[in-house]
Amino acid sequence: MEAVSIVLILLVAVVASSAISRMLPWALPTPLVQIALGAIIGSIADLRVALDPELFLLLFLPPLLFLDGWRIPKDELLKDVSTVFELALGLVLLTVVGVGFFIDWMIPAMPLAVCFALAAVVSPTDPIAVSAIAARVPIPRRMMHILEGESLLNDASGLVCLRFAVAAALTGSFSAGAASLSFLWLAAGGLAVGAAVTLGVTRAKAWISQRFGEDTGSQILISLLIPFAAYILAEHLHCSGILAAVAAGVTMTFAEISRQALPATRMRRNSVWDTIQFSLNGIIFVLLGEQLPGIVAAAEQTVRITGHTDPWWLGIYVFSIMAALAALRFAWVWVSFRLTLLRAKGDVAYRRPEWRLIAAMSVAGVRGAITLAGVLTIPLTLSDGTAFPARDLAIFLAAGVIITSLVVASIGLPLLLRGLDMPAEPSRQAEEDRARVAAAHAAIKAVENTQHRLGKGRKDVDVYAVAGTRIMDLYRERIDSRAQDGGLQSQMQVYTKIDRDLRLAGLKAERDTIFRLAREREIGSAVAQKLIRELDLLEIRYR
């Protein structure tokens, strides 16, 4: 009963944090509000949630990484794949080594393996936190795609490095050769398991659906189980469950293209996954706030070993780590952009980026849910049963880096992006127009064939002809609107906007009338729900 109450309290805090962040007159990131609410709940309710590292890792990371891999735009990622890999792999390794040795020099009380573990968990970035920060200052599309791709890959690489560092702390030894072979097995095995699980499940699901029909609820549940299945199977085979979850998500995109689900399934599944993502990210930050008082108290005891009794030293440690992370990221982004320019030499589409763009990419390296989830998975004890050295200090420093990076980005990112002259991005309007025209031609052909088939031999064949002509005219109008050039196309765009505004006004009037009829008991609730759903779908289409 107590566990259920804790979960409900955390979910209520997540909902409240979203409302509070929208009410505030300034752009305060939602994660910061969630951390503050968690600290208030922890001090008032005294929950003291005991977090099992392995259980925490299993519950939170697989679905979040799976969803990131599923939803990231693959084509956009491939356009900047070299830059993404430079940031996600090269920068992570540099961060683990450079920041790890820096922490070891700054905090002698923390063993070197634990320093590397801390550096590994603060290396992944969080694009969701960046999006929340820049809600009032739009992030350029290409920049956001690079950040999303970097986050997807550095989540996996950072957490794999964490695994090696924890293993070194538990065993007291580390072999570079053995670690390299182990990394190859972890990476290759994890990627293979994730892809195989998704392909196997989706093929079996498609085979059953084709022969026996599709049930929307079971399809959604299967999508929720895939990341856990991939993670658990990979861990059972001693591969990387983290990479398996990422690979499962990436494979899900291509599996969905070849084996389509019902429209209702896709819509409801997207809503469910949006809720899962919102809830898990929020709960992680609320838990951070709830754990902060205990983490601070335990961290102060660890710092005393170094001879520092003033709690301000904790803040000095956090800001020093943040400065090291920022310096490494700025230098790496600058080098990465220079390499991109050298590779694109002779291409007039590329030009030297402004320093503000490099600074914005550096500031956008916000740490978030994955960092917190990773540091909370550090074991409680060593192999001999003794307490894991400096675990509480590592958790505090990781939490401090998360909070500091959120504050710095919430202040600096809007300033850097406002009025920034970004390199030109290619328009996708022509690509979209081609797809719409091709789909409309296919639809006209299908409507015409179906009209002839249904009306063949019937006396009321004129009714089918009239209905088919009316529907085909709608598709021909779409083709004409996309095929025009110059002034005619601009005029058609104006017409489309006016048409959309008028349709939305009509839909609003319809919805208000249906609600009024339902309140006055002139129609039943079932009829009202059906009509409102139809209107909602139409409004989503026009918006």
C-alpha distance (Angstrom), angle and dihedral (degrees) to the residues before:
residue distance angle dihedral
M1 . . .
E2 3.79 . .
A3 3.82 91.9 .
V4 3.80 91.1 51.8
S5 3.79 91.0 49.6
I6 3.80 91.2 51.0
V7 3.81 92.0 50.9
L8 3.80 91.6 49.4
I9 3.81 91.7 48.7
L10 3.81 90.9 50.9
L11 3.81 92.2 49.5
V12 3.80 91.9 49.2
A13 3.80 88.9 50.8
V14 3.82 90.3 52.2
V15 3.81 91.3 52.1
A16 3.81 92.1 45.9
S17 3.81 92.3 48.9
S18 3.79 91.6 56.4
A19 3.80 91.7 51.7
I20 3.81 93.4 45.2
S21 3.82 93.5 50.2
R22 3.82 89.9 54.1
M23 3.83 92.2 47.7
L24 3.80 94.9 53.4
P25 3.82 114.2 98.8
W26 3.81 92.4 -136.0
A27 3.81 129.5 56.1
L28 3.81 101.2 -96.2
P29 3.82 111.6 168.5
T30 3.79 114.4 -114.0
P31 3.85 92.9 -127.0
L32 3.82 90.1 61.9
V33 3.81 90.4 51.1
Q34 3.80 89.5 49.5
I35 3.81 92.0 51.1
A36 3.81 90.7 49.9
L37 3.81 92.0 48.9
G38 3.78 90.2 48.9
A39 3.80 91.2 52.6
I40 3.83 90.4 49.9
I41 3.80 91.9 48.4
G42 3.81 91.1 47.4
S43 3.80 93.0 51.7
I44 3.82 95.9 43.0
A45 3.80 104.0 35.3
D46 3.82 96.0 30.2
L47 3.81 91.9 -144.7
R48 3.80 97.3 161.4
V49 3.79 95.3 -169.5
A50 3.82 110.9 -150.9
L51 3.81 107.5 -139.5
D52 3.79 119.0 -154.2
P53 3.84 104.3 -151.5
E54 3.81 96.0 -144.7
L55 3.81 93.4 45.5
F56 3.81 91.1 46.2
L57 3.81 90.7 51.9
L58 3.81 92.5 49.1
L59 3.81 96.6 47.0
F60 3.80 100.6 44.5
L61 3.80 113.3 25.9
P62 3.85 105.3 49.8
P63 3.83 96.8 56.1
L64 3.82 94.1 42.1
L65 3.81 94.3 48.7
F66 3.80 91.7 41.9
L67 3.79 91.4 54.0
D68 3.81 92.3 47.0
G69 3.79 90.4 52.9
W70 3.80 92.1 45.6
R71 3.79 98.3 49.7
I72 3.79 103.2 36.0
P73 3.85 110.3 110.1
K74 3.80 103.1 -108.7
D75 3.82 97.8 -163.0
E76 3.80 92.9 50.5
L77 3.80 89.7 47.3
L78 3.82 91.8 53.7
K79 3.82 91.5 52.9
D80 3.81 90.7 63.5
V81 3.79 98.4 24.7
S82 3.82 93.7 129.8
T83 3.81 92.7 53.0
V84 3.80 90.9 45.2
F85 3.80 92.8 51.5
E86 3.79 91.6 46.8
L87 3.80 90.1 54.4
A88 3.80 98.2 37.3
L89 3.80 100.0 44.6
G90 3.79 109.6 16.4
L91 3.80 95.3 42.3
V92 3.81 92.1 45.4
L93 3.81 92.8 53.3
L94 3.81 91.1 45.2
T95 3.82 90.0 49.0
V96 3.80 93.9 48.8
V97 3.80 93.1 50.0
G98 3.81 100.5 35.2
V99 3.80 99.5 39.7
G100 3.81 91.2 37.7
F101 3.82 92.7 58.9
F102 3.81 90.0 41.1
I103 3.83 91.5 55.3
D104 3.81 90.5 46.1
W105 3.80 90.0 53.7
M106 3.81 93.3 45.2
I107 3.85 97.9 43.2
P108 3.82 110.7 34.4
A109 3.83 90.8 177.6
M110 3.82 90.0 68.3
P111 3.83 114.4 79.6
L112 3.80 116.4 -122.2
A113 3.82 93.5 -114.0
V114 3.82 90.1 53.6
C115 3.82 89.4 48.3
F116 3.79 89.4 55.3
A117 3.82 90.1 46.7
L118 3.81 90.6 53.2
A119 3.81 91.4 46.8
A120 3.81 89.4 50.2
V121 3.81 94.7 53.4
V122 3.82 94.3 47.3
S123 3.82 92.3 51.0
P124 3.87 98.3 76.2
T125 3.82 117.5 85.1
D126 3.80 129.3 -146.2
P127 3.84 119.1 -136.1
I128 3.82 92.0 -175.3
A129 3.79 90.0 64.1
V130 3.81 89.7 47.2
S131 3.80 90.7 52.4
A132 3.80 90.6 50.9
I133 3.79 91.2 50.2
A134 3.79 95.3 47.5
A135 3.81 95.8 43.8
R136 3.81 90.0 118.3
V137 3.81 95.0 39.0
P138 3.84 110.7 50.0
I139 3.79 114.9 -130.3
P140 3.83 113.8 -133.4
R141 3.79 109.7 -100.5
R142 3.79 97.0 -123.1
M143 3.80 92.6 47.2
M144 3.80 90.5 51.4
H145 3.80 91.5 50.0
I146 3.80 90.5 52.9
L147 3.80 90.6 49.4
E148 3.82 91.2 48.5
G149 3.80 92.6 49.3
E150 3.79 91.9 45.7
S151 3.79 91.3 49.8
L152 3.80 93.0 48.9
L153 3.79 93.4 53.3
N154 3.79 100.7 34.4
D155 3.81 90.3 51.7
A156 3.78 87.5 62.9
S157 3.82 97.3 39.0
G158 3.80 93.5 45.5
L159 3.80 93.6 49.0
V160 3.81 91.9 46.8
C161 3.82 88.8 52.9
L162 3.82 87.3 49.3
R163 3.79 89.1 55.1
F164 3.82 91.9 54.6
A165 3.81 92.5 46.4
V166 3.81 92.8 50.5
A167 3.80 90.6 47.3
A168 3.82 89.3 52.6
A169 3.81 90.3 50.2
L170 3.81 91.8 49.5
T171 3.83 96.1 46.3
G172 3.80 99.0 31.2
S173 3.81 92.7 -132.6
F174 3.80 138.8 84.6
S175 3.80 130.7 -167.7
A176 3.81 118.5 -167.5
G177 3.81 92.7 -156.2
A178 3.78 94.6 48.7
A179 3.80 90.2 43.8
S180 3.82 91.1 53.1
L181 3.81 92.8 51.6
S182 3.79 90.4 44.3
F183 3.79 90.4 50.0
L184 3.80 91.2 53.2
W185 3.79 91.1 51.7
L186 3.79 92.8 44.3
A187 3.80 92.3 49.3
A188 3.81 100.3 40.0
G189 3.78 94.2 40.0
G190 3.80 93.9 45.6
L191 3.80 93.6 49.2
A192 3.79 92.3 46.3
V193 3.81 93.7 47.8
G194 3.80 93.0 48.4
A195 3.80 93.6 49.6
A196 3.83 92.6 43.9
V197 3.80 93.9 50.3
T198 3.79 93.2 50.5
L199 3.80 94.3 45.5
G200 3.79 92.9 45.8
V201 3.80 94.8 47.8
T202 3.80 95.7 43.9
R203 3.81 92.9 47.7
A204 3.80 91.9 49.6
K205 3.80 90.0 46.3
A206 3.81 92.2 50.0
W207 3.83 92.1 48.1
I208 3.81 91.9 52.6
S209 3.82 93.4 43.6
Q210 3.80 93.1 51.6
R211 3.80 92.6 52.6
F212 3.78 104.3 33.0
G213 3.80 105.6 19.9
E214 3.78 132.5 -103.6
D215 3.78 127.0 -80.8
T216 3.79 112.2 -157.2
G217 3.81 96.1 -151.2
S218 3.80 94.5 52.5
Q219 3.82 91.8 45.8
I220 3.81 90.7 55.0
L221 3.79 91.8 46.9
I222 3.81 90.8 50.9
S223 3.81 90.7 53.8
L224 3.82 89.0 52.1
L225 3.81 92.1 50.7
I226 3.82 97.3 48.2
P227 3.85 97.3 78.4
F228 3.81 91.9 47.6
A229 3.80 91.6 47.8
A230 3.80 91.6 49.9
Y231 3.80 92.6 46.4
I232 3.81 96.2 47.2
L233 3.82 94.3 44.6
A234 3.81 92.1 48.9
E235 3.79 92.2 48.9
H236 3.83 89.7 48.0
L237 3.82 88.3 55.2
H238 3.85 89.7 46.4
C239 3.82 91.7 -112.2
S240 3.79 127.6 126.8
G241 3.79 109.9 -73.9
I242 3.79 88.9 -169.5
L243 3.81 93.0 58.8
A244 3.81 89.6 42.9
A245 3.81 90.7 57.3
V246 3.82 91.2 48.3
A247 3.82 92.7 47.3
A248 3.80 90.5 47.6
G249 3.79 90.3 54.7
V250 3.81 94.4 47.2
T251 3.82 91.0 47.8
M252 3.81 90.3 49.8
T253 3.80 89.9 68.6
F254 3.80 93.7 57.5
A255 3.81 93.2 39.7
E256 3.81 90.1 54.8
I257 3.80 91.9 52.6
S258 3.80 93.3 56.1
R259 3.83 97.6 35.7
Q260 3.78 109.1 40.1
A261 3.79 124.8 -158.5
L262 3.79 127.3 -147.7
P263 3.84 115.7 -80.1
A264 3.81 90.8 -117.6
T265 3.80 89.9 52.9
R266 3.80 92.7 51.9
M267 3.80 93.8 48.2
R268 3.79 95.8 47.2
R269 3.80 92.5 41.8
N270 3.80 91.5 53.6
S271 3.80 89.9 51.4
V272 3.81 91.8 49.6
W273 3.79 92.9 49.0
D274 3.82 91.7 47.2
T275 3.79 88.0 55.1
I276 3.82 92.3 46.8
Q277 3.80 91.9 50.7
F278 3.80 93.4 46.2
S279 3.81 92.4 47.5
L280 3.81 98.5 45.3
N281 3.80 94.9 45.8
G282 3.79 90.8 46.9
I283 3.80 95.0 46.9
I284 3.81 91.0 51.4
F285 3.82 92.3 56.3
V286 3.81 93.3 42.3
L287 3.81 88.9 51.8
L288 3.80 89.1 50.8
G289 3.78 90.4 56.2
E290 3.81 91.9 45.4
Q291 3.82 91.3 51.8
L292 3.82 96.3 44.2
P293 3.85 99.4 90.2
G294 3.79 92.7 52.8
I295 3.80 92.2 41.8
V296 3.81 92.1 52.4
A297 3.80 92.7 49.5
A298 3.80 93.2 49.4
A299 3.82 92.4 43.8
E300 3.80 91.6 54.2
Q301 3.80 89.6 57.0
T302 3.81 90.9 52.0
V303 3.80 92.3 49.2
R304 3.80 91.2 54.0
I305 3.79 87.5 68.4
T306 3.81 87.9 67.9
G307 3.80 90.7 55.6
H308 3.82 95.7 -104.7
T309 3.79 115.3 122.8
D310 3.80 99.0 169.2
P311 3.85 110.7 96.9
W312 3.82 88.7 -144.2
W313 3.81 86.4 79.8
L314 3.81 87.7 73.3
G315 3.80 89.1 60.7
I316 3.81 90.7 46.8
Y317 3.80 89.9 53.6
V318 3.80 92.3 50.2
F319 3.81 95.0 48.2
S320 3.81 91.2 45.0
I321 3.81 91.5 53.5
M322 3.80 90.1 46.0
A323 3.81 90.5 51.1
A324 3.81 90.9 50.5
L325 3.82 91.8 48.4
A326 3.82 92.2 47.5
A327 3.82 93.5 48.1
L328 3.80 92.9 49.0
R329 3.80 92.7 46.0
F330 3.81 94.3 47.7
A331 3.80 91.6 49.5
W332 3.80 92.8 46.1
V333 3.82 94.0 47.1
W334 3.81 89.9 50.1
V335 3.82 91.5 50.1
S336 3.82 91.3 44.8
F337 3.79 92.3 52.0
R338 3.81 91.0 47.7
L339 3.81 90.1 52.5
T340 3.81 89.7 49.1
L341 3.80 90.0 53.1
L342 3.81 91.6 49.2
R343 3.80 91.2 50.8
A344 3.81 90.2 48.8
K345 3.81 94.7 45.6
G346 3.78 109.7 148.6
D347 3.79 93.7 23.3
V348 3.79 107.7 118.6
A349 3.82 90.2 -157.7
Y350 3.78 88.9 73.3
R351 3.76 125.2 70.5
R352 3.76 134.9 165.5
P353 3.83 109.1 -75.5
E354 3.78 121.7 -125.7
W355 3.77 119.0 -104.6
R356 3.81 88.2 -115.5
L357 3.78 90.2 62.2
I358 3.81 90.9 53.4
A359 3.80 89.8 46.2
A360 3.81 91.0 49.0
M361 3.82 91.4 51.7
S362 3.79 88.5 49.6
V363 3.80 95.3 48.1
A364 3.82 89.9 45.6
G365 3.80 89.6 66.6
V366 3.80 90.7 101.2
R367 3.78 119.0 169.3
G368 3.78 116.4 -135.8
A369 3.77 146.8 143.6
I370 3.83 97.6 -15.3
T371 3.81 91.9 53.1
L372 3.78 91.6 51.1
A373 3.79 93.4 43.8
G374 3.80 90.3 49.6
V375 3.80 96.9 49.6
L376 3.81 91.6 47.1
T377 3.81 88.9 58.1
I378 3.81 92.0 65.0
P379 3.84 104.6 119.0
L380 3.78 119.3 -101.1
T381 3.83 93.6 -136.5
L382 3.79 140.7 23.2
S383 3.79 124.0 -116.6
D384 3.82 91.7 -87.5
G385 3.81 92.4 53.5
T386 3.81 97.2 -104.3
A387 3.80 119.8 130.9
F388 3.80 115.9 -83.6
P389 3.83 105.4 -102.1
A390 3.82 117.0 -104.8
R391 3.83 92.4 -12.5
D392 3.81 93.4 143.1
L393 3.80 91.7 47.6
A394 3.82 90.7 51.0
I395 3.80 90.9 50.5
F396 3.80 91.5 48.5
L397 3.80 93.3 48.9
A398 3.83 91.5 47.8
A399 3.81 90.2 49.0
G400 3.80 90.2 48.1
V401 3.82 91.1 51.3
I402 3.82 90.4 50.4
I403 3.80 93.4 50.9
T404 3.81 94.6 42.2
S405 3.81 93.5 48.3
L406 3.81 90.3 49.9
V407 3.81 91.8 51.2
V408 3.81 94.1 45.3
A409 3.80 92.6 47.5
S410 3.80 93.9 45.2
I411 3.81 89.1 56.4
G412 3.79 102.4 32.6
L413 3.81 104.3 36.0
P414 3.83 97.5 61.2
L415 3.81 89.8 46.9
L416 3.80 92.9 50.3
L417 3.82 95.1 44.5
R418 3.80 97.7 44.0
G419 3.79 108.2 104.0
L420 3.80 92.9 -7.4
D421 3.80 112.5 159.6
M422 3.78 101.2 -131.5
P423 3.82 124.9 -163.6
A424 3.79 110.8 -95.5
E425 3.80 115.0 -88.8
P426 3.80 120.8 -148.2
S427 3.79 113.7 -108.6
R428 3.79 118.2 -117.9
Q429 3.80 93.4 -159.9
A430 3.82 93.7 100.1
E431 3.81 90.5 50.4
E432 3.79 90.6 49.7
D433 3.82 92.1 47.5
R434 3.80 91.8 52.0
A435 3.79 91.4 50.9
R436 3.81 92.8 48.2
V437 3.83 92.5 48.5
A438 3.81 92.6 48.0
A439 3.80 91.2 48.4
A440 3.81 91.3 48.0
H441 3.83 92.2 51.3
A442 3.82 89.8 50.3
A443 3.81 90.3 48.4
I444 3.82 93.2 50.7
K445 3.79 90.7 51.6
A446 3.82 92.1 48.1
V447 3.84 92.8 47.5
E448 3.79 91.3 48.6
N449 3.82 93.2 50.0
T450 3.81 92.5 45.6
Q451 3.81 91.3 47.9
H452 3.81 91.7 54.1
R453 3.81 92.5 44.8
L454 3.80 95.3 49.8
G455 3.81 95.3 41.9
K456 3.80 96.8 44.6
G457 3.80 110.8 122.6
R458 3.82 94.6 -0.9
K459 3.79 124.5 125.9
D460 3.81 92.5 -139.4
V461 3.81 93.3 55.7
D462 3.82 89.4 132.0
V463 3.79 89.5 66.8
Y464 3.82 90.1 58.3
A465 3.80 90.7 46.6
V466 3.80 92.8 52.2
A467 3.82 93.1 46.4
G468 3.80 92.4 46.7
T469 3.79 92.9 47.9
R470 3.79 91.8 50.7
I471 3.81 92.3 52.1
M472 3.81 94.1 43.5
D473 3.80 90.3 51.1
L474 3.80 89.0 60.0
Y475 3.80 90.3 54.7
R476 3.82 92.1 45.5
E477 3.79 88.8 52.7
R478 3.79 88.7 54.5
I479 3.81 91.0 50.1
D480 3.81 92.2 49.4
S481 3.80 92.3 48.1
R482 3.83 91.4 53.0
A483 3.79 97.0 41.3
Q484 3.81 98.6 56.1
D485 3.79 121.8 103.6
G486 3.78 135.1 -151.2
G487 3.77 118.3 -14.8
L488 3.80 95.0 1.6
Q489 3.79 90.6 56.9
S490 3.82 91.7 49.1
Q491 3.80 89.3 49.7
M492 3.79 90.3 49.8
Q493 3.81 90.4 50.9
V494 3.80 89.5 54.5
Y495 3.80 89.6 48.8
T496 3.82 90.6 49.5
K497 3.81 91.4 52.4
I498 3.81 92.2 48.9
D499 3.80 90.0 46.8
R500 3.81 90.8 51.3
D501 3.81 93.8 48.8
L502 3.81 91.8 49.6
R503 3.79 92.6 47.6
L504 3.82 91.2 49.4
A505 3.80 90.6 50.6
G506 3.80 89.9 51.3
L507 3.82 92.0 47.8
K508 3.81 90.9 51.4
A509 3.79 90.7 51.7
E510 3.80 91.0 48.8
R511 3.78 91.8 50.1
D512 3.81 93.7 48.2
T513 3.81 90.3 50.6
I514 3.80 93.3 49.8
F515 3.80 91.2 49.6
R516 3.80 89.7 49.5
L517 3.79 92.2 50.3
A518 3.80 90.4 48.9
R519 3.81 92.1 50.0
E520 3.80 90.3 49.9
R521 3.84 90.3 49.4
E522 3.81 92.1 -121.0
I523 3.82 90.4 127.3
G524 3.80 130.5 27.9
S525 3.79 125.2 -107.7
A526 3.82 93.2 -111.9
V527 3.80 92.3 56.0
A528 3.80 90.9 45.0
Q529 3.82 92.5 51.4
K530 3.80 91.9 49.5
L531 3.80 93.8 50.2
I532 3.81 93.8 43.7
R533 3.80 90.9 51.7
E534 3.81 90.8 52.4
L535 3.80 90.8 50.1
D536 3.81 91.8 46.7
L537 3.81 91.4 53.3
L538 3.79 90.9 49.9
E539 3.79 92.1 49.1
I540 3.81 91.5 50.3
R541 3.80 87.9 52.2
Y542 3.80 94.7 52.1
R543 3.79 94.4 42.2
